[in-house]
Amino acid sequence: MRTWQVERRKRTRHLIELGGLVVKAGLVNLTGDDRVLIYGALLWMADKLQSDQSEQARARWLAKGKQAFEADPTARKGTDRPDPAAARR
């Protein structure tokens, strides 16, 4: 497989995982699958992260995310880590 194909697959997988987080957080159902509303919420988050409230927002969101992942037995911790099952294939 060519290098560009490998990189494209990695990028595609990453984008799918990020989309999965949007679904997992319930945003698709809560917004009625309104992409403009979801995009606006994401832009609001980006603004928060660029403001003087960045550290507080990061700490709050990190704690909430950790709590949600720990409460979900099917969640793989840190999706950027390799899947151990994939290494055995």
Secondary structure as the mmCIF struct_conf table of DSSP 4:
data_model
#
loop_
_struct_conf.conf_type_id
_struct_conf.id
_struct_conf.beg_label_comp_id
_struct_conf.beg_label_asym_id
_struct_conf.beg_label_seq_id
_struct_conf.end_label_comp_id
_struct_conf.end_label_asym_id
_struct_conf.end_label_seq_id
HELX_RH_AL_P HELX_RH_AL_P1 THR A 3 LYS A 24
TURN_TY1_P TURN_TY1_P1 ALA A 25 GLY A 26
HELX_RH_AL_P HELX_RH_AL_P2 LEU A 27 LEU A 30
TURN_TY1_P TURN_TY1_P2 THR A 31 GLY A 32
BEND BEND1 ASP A 33 ASP A 33
HELX_RH_AL_P HELX_RH_AL_P3 ARG A 35 LEU A 49
TURN_TY1_P TURN_TY1_P3 GLN A 50 GLN A 50
BEND BEND2 SER A 51 SER A 51
TURN_TY1_P TURN_TY1_P4 ASP A 52 GLN A 53
HELX_RH_AL_P HELX_RH_AL_P4 SER A 54 ALA A 71
TURN_TY1_P TURN_TY1_P5 PRO A 73 THR A 74
HELX_LH_PP_P HELX_LH_PP_P1 ALA A 75 ARG A 76
BEND BEND3 LYS A 77 LYS A 77
TURN_TY1_P TURN_TY1_P6 THR A 79 ASP A 80
BEND BEND4 ARG A 81 ARG A 81
HELX_LH_PP_P HELX_LH_PP_P2 PRO A 82 ASP A 83
HELX_RH_AL_P HELX_RH_AL_P5 PRO A 84 ARG A 88
#
